[in-house]
Amino acid sequence: MEQVLLNIGFGNTVVAEKVVAILTPNSSPMKRLKDDAKDENRLLDVTHGRKTRAVIVTESNHVILSSIQAETISQRFSTLKNQENDEG
């Protein structure tokens, strides 16, 4: 089975099927989620020093920080899912 990759910015990708949630980072619960993931070595920061605009949670409970807007990543995810459904 072919894995579909979701572009999360700066040439970084994640396996689309493993994404559980794409969230905005502005709330206190998101800050706690990020801090907990960092303490447990589950945090991946792919922002390249830019402002965090999306928090991605995976099936393995890893937390990925991206500088691409959460809405943009969600649109990319939706497009991939639609292409997947069209192919069969």
Sequence and secondary structure as in RCSB ss.txt:
>XXXX:A:sequence
MEQVLLNIGFGNTVVAEKVVAILTPNSSPMKRLKDDAKDENRLLDVTHGRKTRAVIVTESNHVILSSIQAETISQ
RFSTLKNQENDEG
>XXXX:A:secstr
    EEEEETTEEEEGGGEEEEE S SHHHHHHHHHHHHTT EEE STTS   EEEEETT  EEEESS HHHHHH
HHHHHHHHHHHH 
